[in-house]
Amino acid sequence: MDAAASSAQRLRQVRDLPCPRGLPLIGNLHQLNAPKLHRVLEQWAEELGTPYRFQIAFGEDPRTLEQERGVIQEHLAQIFPMLMHRVNAPFPYWRYVRLPRDRRTDRALAEVHRTIRGMMARSRERMRDEPSDAPRHLLEAMLALRDAPGSDVTDDIIAANVLTLLLAGEDTTANALAWSLYYLCADEPLQQRLASAAHAVLGVHTVCPDYGLVKDLDLFEAVCSETLRFRPVAAIMAFEPVENVQVSDVALPAGSKMFFLTRPPMLAARHYSQPGRFDPESWLRGHAGGDARVHDPRAWVQFGAGPRVCPGRHLAAMEMRLVLSTLMNRFKVKLAADPSTIEEITAFAMVPSRMPVRLALRPTVESFQPQTNQPGRD
């Protein structure tokens, strides 16, 4: 027997993988609690090891749905729950029948698309009436590329990219910042360090005044990176191979639905020293200076990796640096609720059930006066 045949014999098939106990006909469907989906899958990983499989009724696995700002937010609030609902649907019923909630989602998507097209039209008008040597924002840059000689970019492609940024790049970043506040509220010394770092860069400005200074806000991105290690906004990543593949020792046929849990490896001692400790400094140390402590950033995959890495990861990092430094420069933050009452909810992204925070103004640097008791603001 040659080596190739021997290797093929050692491969496991999907049917060989351990599976949580389910019920006849519906399999594990009744156990897939949508708001807690990431917790259910993580618990099965602890019990069964990885990889494992789970079953859905009818032989179908879950499938993913292939003022102006206020309007967009209002409609996105309807779209996100439907995305999560369709991820967990036992079969794609919406291809055959449209329920009332599907029709509401259709209207929301149509309104978001209409708003995006309006944004594009107004940007084109500004570019025509107020020409500039360089694009003033991302949408203008895309429109300029669209109008360049020989370009194969279309308005439909631009609209799709804007929608992707809205769906994948706004609420995800906002929830990462919300979880960051959860940890900052419990660490006043870290808040003070961040306030000092922010003031050194921002000075009297409300927000970082120059792009070149953003590099001096590394600590703020480190806080967000460490937060996402504990509270991954992308707690589950779904993949579907388009051809037969082998993952580790498991043979997967084309079309298999694979769900990867991002938190377990980020809390494993083989990847991070003291994995249960919230330590933003570890992202600044890296492996420099002969530090023997383990810190493997390859286990941190919140933005994916390789050729399909999220194209918005640097935009998200920029947003988190700017928002968090602006907040810490002016305010102290305190959680206005019992931390034990804040739950993780799977709603497309992994979000907090709530995050009430009380803000108190920091004293001005010029006064050098101890902070007085000031009423906070929720």
C-alpha positions as CSV (number, residue, x, y, z in Angstrom):
1,M,0.0,0.0,0.0
2,D,1.5,3.4,-1.0
3,A,1.7,6.4,1.3
4,A,-1.2,8.2,-0.5
5,A,-3.6,5.3,0.1
6,S,-2.5,4.9,3.7
7,S,-3.1,8.6,4.3
8,A,-6.6,8.4,2.7
9,Q,-7.5,5.6,5.0
10,R,-6.6,7.7,8.0
11,L,-8.9,10.5,7.0
12,R,-12.1,10.9,8.9
13,Q,-15.4,11.7,7.2
14,V,-17.9,14.3,8.5
15,R,-20.1,11.4,9.7
16,D,-17.2,10.1,11.9
17,L,-17.1,13.4,13.9
18,P,-18.7,13.5,17.4
19,C,-22.1,15.1,17.5
20,P,-24.2,16.5,20.4
21,R,-27.2,14.3,21.2
22,G,-30.3,15.6,19.3
23,L,-33.9,14.5,18.6
24,P,-35.3,12.5,15.7
25,L,-36.2,14.5,12.6
26,I,-35.1,17.9,13.9
27,G,-31.6,16.9,15.0
28,N,-30.0,19.7,17.1
29,L,-32.3,22.5,15.9
30,H,-34.0,22.9,19.2
31,Q,-30.7,23.4,21.0
32,L,-29.5,26.3,18.7
33,N,-30.7,29.2,20.7
34,A,-30.1,32.1,18.3
35,P,-29.3,34.8,20.9
36,K,-26.8,32.5,22.6
37,L,-25.6,30.6,19.5
38,H,-21.9,31.3,20.1
39,R,-22.2,30.1,23.7
40,V,-23.9,26.9,22.6
41,L,-21.2,26.1,20.0
42,E,-18.5,26.9,22.5
43,Q,-20.0,24.6,25.1
44,W,-20.2,21.8,22.5
45,A,-16.5,22.4,21.6
46,E,-15.6,21.9,25.3
47,E,-17.7,18.7,25.6
48,L,-16.9,17.1,22.3
49,G,-13.5,18.5,21.3
50,T,-12.9,19.9,17.9
51,P,-13.8,19.4,15.2
52,Y,-17.3,18.2,15.8
53,R,-20.6,18.3,13.8
54,F,-24.2,19.2,14.5
55,Q,-27.3,18.3,12.5
56,I,-30.3,20.4,11.3
57,A,-33.7,19.3,10.2
58,F,-34.4,18.5,6.5
59,G,-30.7,18.0,5.8
60,E,-30.1,21.7,5.4
61,D,-27.5,23.6,7.4
62,P,-27.9,27.2,8.3
63,R,-27.2,29.6,5.5
64,T,-26.1,33.2,5.5
65,L,-27.9,35.9,3.6
66,E,-25.8,36.1,0.6
67,Q,-31.7,62.6,8.9
68,E,-29.9,60.4,6.4
69,R,-27.8,58.7,9.1
70,G,-30.8,58.1,11.2
71,V,-32.7,56.6,8.3
72,I,-29.8,54.1,7.7
73,Q,-29.6,53.2,11.4
74,E,-33.3,52.6,11.6
75,H,-33.3,50.2,8.7
76,L,-30.1,48.5,9.7
77,A,-31.8,47.7,13.0
78,Q,-34.3,45.7,11.1
79,I,-31.7,44.0,8.8
80,F,-29.4,42.7,11.5
81,P,-32.0,40.5,13.3
82,M,-33.1,39.1,10.0
83,L,-29.5,38.2,9.1
84,M,-29.2,36.3,12.4
85,H,-32.6,34.6,11.8
86,R,-31.6,33.4,8.4
87,V,-28.2,32.1,9.6
88,N,-30.1,29.8,12.0
89,A,-33.0,28.9,9.7
90,P,-33.4,25.1,9.1
91,F,-33.9,25.7,5.4
92,P,-34.0,28.8,3.1
93,Y,-37.8,29.2,3.1
94,W,-37.5,32.9,2.0
95,R,-36.7,31.6,-1.5
96,Y,-40.1,30.2,-1.8
97,V,-42.4,32.3,0.4
98,R,-42.1,35.8,1.9
99,L,-43.4,36.2,5.5
100,P,-44.3,39.6,6.9
101,R,-40.9,40.0,8.5
102,D,-39.2,39.1,5.2
103,R,-41.2,41.8,3.4
104,R,-40.2,44.3,6.2
105,T,-36.6,43.4,5.6
106,D,-37.1,43.8,1.8
107,R,-38.4,47.3,2.4
108,A,-35.6,48.2,4.7
109,L,-33.0,47.0,2.2
110,A,-34.7,48.9,-0.6
111,E,-34.6,52.1,1.6
112,V,-31.0,51.6,2.5
113,H,-30.1,51.1,-1.2
114,R,-32.1,54.2,-2.1
115,T,-30.3,56.2,0.5
116,I,-26.9,55.0,-0.7
117,R,-27.7,55.9,-4.3
118,G,-28.7,59.4,-3.0
119,M,-25.4,59.7,-1.2
120,M,-23.6,58.7,-4.4
121,A,-25.5,61.3,-6.5
122,R,-24.8,64.1,-4.0
123,S,-21.1,63.2,-3.9
124,R,-20.9,63.3,-7.6
125,E,-22.5,66.8,-7.6
126,R,-20.0,68.0,-5.0
127,M,-17.1,66.6,-7.1
128,R,-18.4,68.4,-10.1
129,D,-19.2,71.7,-8.4
130,E,-16.3,71.8,-5.9
131,P,-13.4,70.0,-7.6
132,S,-10.6,68.8,-5.4
133,D,-7.1,67.5,-6.1
134,A,-7.8,64.4,-3.9
135,P,-10.9,62.6,-2.8
136,R,-12.3,64.0,0.4
137,H,-13.7,60.7,1.7
138,L,-14.0,57.0,0.7
139,L,-17.1,57.4,-1.4
140,E,-15.5,60.1,-3.5
141,A,-12.4,57.8,-4.0
142,M,-14.7,55.0,-5.2
143,L,-16.6,57.3,-7.6
144,A,-13.3,58.7,-8.9
145,L,-12.2,55.1,-9.7
146,R,-15.5,54.4,-11.3
147,D,-15.0,57.4,-13.7
148,A,-11.4,56.6,-14.5
149,P,-10.6,55.6,-18.1
150,G,-10.8,51.9,-18.6
151,S,-12.3,51.2,-15.2
152,D,-14.6,48.2,-14.8
153,V,-16.1,49.5,-11.6
154,T,-19.8,50.1,-11.8
155,D,-22.3,52.0,-9.7
156,D,-23.7,48.7,-8.5
157,I,-20.2,47.6,-7.3
158,I,-19.9,50.9,-5.4
159,A,-23.3,50.6,-3.9
160,A,-22.6,47.0,-2.8
161,N,-19.3,48.1,-1.1
162,V,-21.0,50.9,0.7
163,L,-23.7,48.5,2.0
164,T,-21.0,46.1,3.1
165,L,-19.3,48.9,5.1
166,L,-22.6,49.8,6.7
167,L,-23.4,46.2,7.6
168,A,-20.0,44.9,8.6
169,G,-18.1,48.1,9.6
170,E,-20.3,50.2,11.8
171,D,-22.2,48.1,14.4
172,T,-19.3,45.7,14.7
173,T,-16.9,48.6,15.6
174,A,-19.5,50.2,17.9
175,N,-20.0,46.9,19.8
176,A,-16.2,46.5,20.1
177,L,-16.0,49.9,21.7
178,A,-19.0,49.1,24.0
179,W,-17.2,46.0,25.3
180,S,-14.0,48.1,25.8
181,L,-16.0,50.3,28.1
182,Y,-17.0,47.3,30.1
183,Y,-13.3,46.6,31.0
184,L,-12.3,50.3,31.3
185,C,-15.0,50.9,33.8
186,A,-13.4,48.3,36.1
187,D,-9.9,49.7,35.8
188,E,-9.5,53.4,36.9
189,P,-5.7,53.4,36.7
190,L,-5.9,52.3,33.0
191,Q,-8.4,55.0,32.4
192,Q,-6.0,57.6,33.8
193,R,-3.2,56.2,31.6
194,L,-5.4,56.5,28.6
195,A,-6.4,60.0,29.6
196,S,-2.8,61.1,29.8
197,A,-2.0,59.5,26.5
198,A,-5.0,61.1,24.8
199,H,-4.2,64.6,26.2
200,A,-0.6,64.3,25.0
201,V,-1.8,63.8,21.5
202,L,-5.1,65.7,21.4
203,G,-4.2,68.6,23.6
204,V,-7.1,71.1,23.4
205,H,-8.6,69.4,20.3
206,T,-11.7,67.3,20.6
207,V,-10.4,64.7,18.3
208,C,-6.9,63.7,17.1
209,P,-6.1,66.8,14.9
210,D,-3.6,65.1,12.4
211,Y,-3.5,61.7,10.8
212,G,0.3,61.6,11.5
213,L,-0.4,61.6,15.2
214,V,-2.7,58.6,15.2
215,K,0.3,56.3,15.5
216,D,0.8,57.7,19.0
217,L,-2.5,56.2,20.1
218,D,-1.3,52.6,20.0
219,L,-2.5,52.0,23.6
220,F,-6.1,52.6,22.6
221,E,-6.0,50.1,19.8
222,A,-4.3,47.6,22.3
223,V,-7.2,48.1,24.7
224,C,-9.7,47.2,21.9
225,S,-7.6,44.3,20.7
226,E,-7.4,42.8,24.2
227,T,-11.2,43.4,24.6
228,L,-11.9,41.5,21.4
229,R,-9.8,38.6,22.7
230,F,-12.3,38.2,25.6
231,R,-15.4,39.5,23.8
232,P,-15.1,38.7,20.1
233,V,-17.6,40.6,18.1
234,A,-17.1,38.0,15.4
235,A,-17.5,35.0,17.7
236,I,-18.4,32.6,14.8
237,M,-17.0,32.5,11.3
238,A,-18.8,30.5,8.6
239,F,-17.1,29.0,5.6
240,E,-18.2,26.8,2.7
241,P,-15.6,25.1,0.4
242,V,-16.4,25.2,-3.3
243,E,-14.4,22.0,-3.9
244,N,-13.5,18.9,-1.8
245,V,-10.9,19.8,0.8
246,Q,-9.1,18.3,3.7
247,V,-9.0,20.2,7.0
248,S,-6.6,18.5,9.5
249,D,-7.5,14.8,9.3
250,V,-11.1,15.4,8.1
251,A,-12.3,15.1,4.5
252,L,-14.9,17.7,3.7
253,P,-16.9,17.5,0.5
254,A,-17.7,20.7,-1.5
255,G,-20.6,22.6,0.0
256,S,-20.0,21.5,3.6
257,K,-21.0,24.2,6.1
258,M,-18.1,25.0,8.6
259,F,-18.4,27.1,11.6
260,F,-15.2,28.3,13.3
261,L,-15.3,29.6,16.9
262,T,-12.8,32.4,17.4
263,R,-12.8,32.7,21.2
264,P,-11.4,29.3,22.4
265,P,-8.0,29.7,20.8
266,M,-7.8,33.3,22.0
267,L,-8.2,32.1,25.6
268,A,-5.8,29.2,25.3
269,A,-2.6,29.2,27.4
270,R,-0.6,27.8,24.4
271,H,-1.3,31.1,22.6
272,Y,-1.3,33.7,25.5
273,S,0.4,33.8,28.9
274,Q,-2.1,34.3,31.6
275,P,-5.0,34.1,29.1
276,G,-7.6,35.0,31.7
277,R,-5.9,38.3,32.5
278,F,-7.0,41.5,30.7
279,D,-3.6,42.8,29.6
280,P,-3.5,45.5,26.8
281,E,0.2,45.9,27.3
282,S,0.7,42.4,25.7
283,W,-0.2,43.9,22.4
284,L,2.5,46.6,22.7
285,R,5.2,44.2,24.0
286,G,4.8,41.6,21.3
287,H,7.9,39.5,21.2
288,A,10.3,42.4,21.6
289,G,13.1,42.6,24.2
290,G,13.4,38.8,24.7
291,D,10.0,38.7,26.5
292,A,9.4,35.0,27.2
293,R,5.7,35.5,27.8
294,V,3.6,33.9,25.1
295,H,1.7,36.2,22.8
296,D,0.7,34.8,19.5
297,P,-1.3,37.3,17.4
298,R,-2.0,34.7,14.8
299,A,-4.6,33.2,17.2
300,W,-6.4,36.5,17.1
301,V,-8.6,36.3,14.0
302,Q,-11.3,38.9,14.5
303,F,-10.7,40.2,11.0
304,G,-9.9,36.9,9.4
305,A,-6.6,36.2,7.7
306,G,-4.9,35.5,4.4
307,P,-6.3,36.7,1.0
308,R,-9.8,37.1,2.5
309,V,-8.8,39.2,5.5
310,C,-11.4,41.9,6.2
311,P,-10.6,45.0,4.0
312,G,-12.0,47.2,6.7
313,R,-9.7,46.1,9.6
314,H,-7.5,49.2,9.4
315,L,-10.5,51.5,9.2
316,A,-12.0,49.8,12.2
317,A,-8.7,50.2,14.1
318,M,-8.6,53.9,13.2
319,E,-12.2,54.4,14.4
320,M,-11.5,52.7,17.7
321,R,-8.4,54.8,18.3
322,L,-10.2,58.0,17.5
323,V,-13.4,57.3,19.4
324,L,-11.7,55.9,22.5
325,S,-9.1,58.7,22.7
326,T,-11.7,61.4,22.3
327,L,-13.8,59.8,25.1
328,M,-10.9,59.2,27.5
329,N,-9.5,62.7,26.9
330,R,-12.6,64.4,28.3
331,F,-14.4,61.9,30.5
332,K,-14.2,59.3,33.3
333,V,-16.4,56.3,32.7
334,K,-18.3,54.2,35.3
335,L,-20.6,51.3,34.6
336,A,-24.2,52.2,35.6
337,A,-25.3,48.6,36.0
338,D,-24.3,45.4,37.8
339,P,-21.8,43.8,35.4
340,S,-23.5,40.4,36.0
341,T,-26.6,41.7,34.3
342,I,-24.8,42.4,31.0
343,E,-25.1,39.3,28.8
344,E,-23.6,38.3,25.5
345,I,-26.1,38.2,22.7
346,T,-25.6,36.7,19.2
347,A,-27.3,39.2,16.8
348,F,-25.2,38.8,13.6
349,A,-22.3,40.1,15.7
350,M,-21.8,39.2,19.4
351,V,-23.2,42.2,21.2
352,P,-23.8,43.2,24.9
353,S,-27.5,43.0,26.0
354,R,-26.9,46.6,27.3
355,M,-24.0,48.8,28.3
356,P,-25.2,51.7,30.5
357,V,-22.2,54.0,31.3
358,R,-22.1,57.1,33.4
359,L,-19.7,59.8,32.2
360,A,-18.1,62.4,34.4
361,L,-16.1,65.3,33.0
362,R,-12.4,65.3,33.8
363,P,-10.9,68.4,35.3
364,T,-9.2,70.7,32.8
365,V,-5.4,70.4,32.7
366,E,-5.0,74.2,33.1
367,S,-6.9,74.3,36.4
368,F,-4.7,71.6,38.2
369,Q,-7.6,71.4,40.7
370,P,-8.8,68.1,42.2
371,Q,-11.9,66.9,40.5
372,T,-15.1,68.0,42.3
373,N,-18.2,66.0,42.5
374,Q,-19.9,66.5,39.2
375,P,-23.2,65.0,38.2
376,G,-22.7,62.2,35.6
377,R,-24.5,61.6,32.4
378,D,-25.8,58.3,31.2
